[in-house]
Amino acid sequence: FTLLMLLFQLAHRGFAFQHLWPQSTWWANICSPVFLNLMGSFSTLFLRETMETKNTSRPIDRLLSLLGFGLFPLAAAVSPALPVSVSLPATYYLLMAYVLAVISLTLYYFARKNRFARYFLGGVSLTGVFAIIGALTALGKLPSNALTEWSTEAGFLGLIIFASLGLVDHIMELNAALLLSKKDIARKNETLYLKNQELEATNEELQATMEELEASNEEFEAQNEELLRSQEELSASEQELMAIFNGSHDAFIIHDEKGRILDVNERMLELYRLDRAKALSLSIQDISADRMEIGAGLTHWARAMEGDNPVFEWRARRPEDGTCFDVEVGLSSLRRRGRTIILASVRDITFRKTAEEEVRRSERRFRAIFENAPYGISINRLDNLAFVAVSPAFEKNTGHRAEDVLGKNLAEIGMLGSVDDQKKILGIIKRDGKIEGLKIRLTLKNGATSTILLSSLPFELDNEIYLLNFTVNITSLDLAEEALRRNEARFRLLIESSPIPIMLAHQGKILYTNRAFTDLAKIDPPEPPVGASLVEFFAPEERERVTGFIKNRSEGGQAPLTFESIGLKRDGTKFPYEISIAVVELADGPATLAFIQDITGRKKAEAALRESEEKYRTLVENISEIVYTADEEGKFTYVSPAIERVSDYRAADLIGADTFSLIHPDDLAGVMDDSRALREGVIKPTEYRVRQKNGEYRWIMSTSRPNMKAGRFTGSNGVLTDIHERRLAEETLRDTVDTLHRSQQIAHISNWRYDIAARLFITSGEGLQSWGFHNNPHPSIEEVSRRIHPEDRAMVSRAFERAVNEGIPYSLEFRIRAKNSRETRYILSLGEVHRDENGSPDYLFGINQDITVLKQAEIERERMQAQLLQAQKMEAVGTLAGGIAHDFNNMLGGIMGSLNLVEMLLEKDTPPRKETLLKYVETAMDSSRRAADMIKQLLTISRKSGMQTAPVDVNLSLKHVLKLCRNSFPKSVGLDFHIGDTPLRVQADPVQIEQVFLNLCVNASHAMTVMRPEGDRQGGYLSVDIGEVMCDSRLDTKHPDARAGETYVRVRVSDTGVGINEETRRHIFDPFYTTKKREDGTGLGLAMAYSIVKQHGGFIDVYSEPGKGSTFTVYLPALNDTSPADAPKKARSPIVPGTGTVLVIDDEKAILRIAKGMLEQCGYRVLTAESGEEGLRLFREDPKKVNGVLLDLSMPEMSGMEVFISMKETDPDVKVLLASGLMEDDEVKKALALGVKGFLQKPYSAEELSVKMKEVIS
């Protein structure tokens, strides 16, 4: 879209006529409607993808598809054949209708409470208005002026700003939710601590009672142990066989040699939707699809009868409704009652077939993408970069046809500059394994060059390595979209790393699951079952109940937030779970967010506890448990007196009473089922509620055993245990433990304990997850130390030693790296030592919090602040550019005039006097030095660097600023700088401090010039003075950052400009706030000045009167430094002579000539080269002959660093003096670290060059 807009501007605004095709006016008449229609097509497809209309609104999706794939492309294709008087107006009318449709689309999503739509609506509306203005102007309905001419660009700029505000709003919303979550976690942790104390007291009482009961129960257990063992082994064997047959995920069919079905399992009935009687009346032919040839199946059945186990695919049919589906059948023969039968295992492979079809569709989609992608796609061999395939877009973008490039590489067809460029690409792939966003210049078929962004990814096909390449024209970089992707990736990582299974479903279909869910459900392969039915993972008997709860929650009805149920895994096994349900709003309606916890272990523990209590309470009647016997009809024949404590009934009153009459109606069905199972010999505890005499219900647990005589059930006996308080405590405990676990997960907090004697760590699951100890729950101190970042190990070790040896608690931040991972994570750790009764330390305990996300946000914030500072620096340089250019021209005038006079004197017949020549040469040298100093100051201000503090004399900084002000400010601004001779030092970054003073002076100059009303006389006085002050109570009260009693260096900047009113004063330090015109400032100057001063421990005071002027006073903490003032500059050093051969490499011919002349005057033999390649060739001819190299850092094709590295490979002892006209601090430090002997700043004098070269060669 952007490329087409650029091409349209070239054709529409006349630039093309002036520079590209001045005699081809027909081109604009053709390309304007074509480009406009294609712009409409691509923007329509962009909106269709961005708004996800395919998932949210089918009518809108079809409308946008019609426009993007139909109307706009058709109009673009037809327009070249129509007269421009017809095609261009038709195109504009179509675009106006399209803009109105886009506004309606945005209003639709805005009505559905889409937060982002609020901002996008404003941007789209603004773009639409400006587009209509442009269209009406083109149609002659509006006059042509600056607004109408540039309306399209203004509209798109508005759309970008509104979209960015929408992203900021979303991030702020997430931050607010995180803050509320942290507060809620703190409150819940406090509640959890109190509940845990109460629970520990209850557990101690229960443990004491159990110990007493266990002692009394040993004799009874010995009597019943042998009988119970026999019964349990018989029951377990029978249940195991039935569980294998009926619990299998595959359907089992047993049939005879004629195909008659003899037996089936439950899965077969479920798969074919039959009842057992119907299934046993059918044959294999009845459940096979009509189109399947039974003869082909008979071959498989014959193989099975011969002892083989064939596996094959079959087309099955459901007899009831005739639907057919694909299955995989495995056959094996069995002997049963003297005859051979067939056991067939049937597995539904409909999903696999669907997946295979999806793979084929995916291949077709890939081909469509390859053929129709708007950017170039090519496939090359890795060994020589020869082309294997190219997309049509590649042919169109480069002009090279497929038959011209296939089998050749980029260098062979002339698209790359040289073979070295091709080797560079191969080198990056070998080093990094891929290419991401590499800028290269390609030569097109027509000879033109184009800069593209190359991304390459190697892949293997038929044991050959190929490269998949994407080439995109570089136009713009959408920083907001990249930030959004990173943010989404962080949150996705949080959810995917959660150990709690999470599932999101909409209208009964699964939209998303995390890895913990696929592991719990045993999904193989472990891919999220997107699109699967929600009820597929519920046990059949629970589906109606669970779906009812979910429906009620979604519709706002009454339903529990958390409840227990039975789940169904993919392998057919069932398991108990606890599920918490929340309703979230998606674009297409409410969806269900479920958090699932497997409670199999807890259920087993509860069952074991009930069995244990049953044994304890059957021994004696005088304990608190209730012992009872009942006849075969369920009537009490005996009840122990303890019944009175539970129900207030006397034992005598219940003799002969129906036991089921006291049970809560909701529990009665389950108790009846257990009673019937008891008659069959199934013994298991049952929990239910019984009615007390006052009508209230109380939880009890019943453990009963059958009384059998001659194999007939005659009654039961057992124990009733009051578990009412325990049930309440268990519910409280479950809630408490779940709350603690979830709180730690949300906050990424883990608790840990370090056993000093064993040198082992014990930590919670969240800690194991963060540190990467997935398979080692108790790592040693050495294993933990290896995970800590090497640069932080000493710090952490010292903190541990102080905590162990001195008992000092610690709190520190450090970095860790998980095993086999390059990712670095940040940990906040708090710990303290625990001592035994002798006062010796026995273990350390504490908490760790993963603060990686917070640290990354902090790093990103610092990066953005550095970018703002650099932007403001360049704004200041731009402000000074006009005056500096004037002064620089004066200096050039002095240089050129002096050299011109020397030339004139030398052309005369009479030789000039030496004094006269030296006078003009000194004038030129003085002007050159002044120009060099000015450039050095500008480079110092504009360079990028981190904050590097050092003692700085503020007087010297003000002198530098004064030079810039004199060279750049209007002459109507008088400068009055009062700078002292005594050094006033502060600990500061010299570049940033000068930036602060320069910003204040620039603002003062603007206040006296460009900000004055029209008609007022411009100009005034800018005064700056410096001094030392002691912070008194007035400053301490007025400025919270001030420290009473401390000495500050005070710099006061005053002007006689327009002044500042009270309302403006409250916002002057806000970023992007400005009262200037747009072209005069961005609102960053004072904001960055305030930030820099605050970082240096200082503060700024502002006083202003509207119409009279303003005073900004900067206070910086003074540095107590008694060192003498900076020494004055040394006088010019004499030229240092030398001997040997020096190779000079520079792409500027003038620099080559001057450097050669200087070095020859010093006594050196000089070789010169105008490029890195030429210099490298001369050096390699005889490296030992070259005593030193003067090398330019910045050169085309091959940079100075690349030349130096290549020279070092030839001769490791090469002596190089690096030179540059830029202040590239980082590059120079890197070069010196690699072995460069010295650095020389351009421009340089013969004296400086001779001294440096002598040092390097020596």
Order of alpha helices (4+ residues) and beta strands (2+ residues): alpha-alpha-alpha-alpha-alpha-alpha-alpha-alpha-alpha-alpha-beta-beta-alpha-alpha-alpha-beta-beta-beta-alpha-beta-beta-alpha-alpha-alpha-beta-beta-beta-alpha-beta-beta-alpha-alpha-beta-beta-beta-alpha-beta-beta-alpha-alpha-alpha-beta-beta-beta-alpha-beta-beta-alpha-alpha-alpha-beta-beta-beta-alpha-alpha-beta-alpha-beta-beta-alpha-beta-alpha-beta-alpha-alpha-beta-beta-beta-alpha-beta-alpha-beta-alpha-beta-alpha-beta-alpha
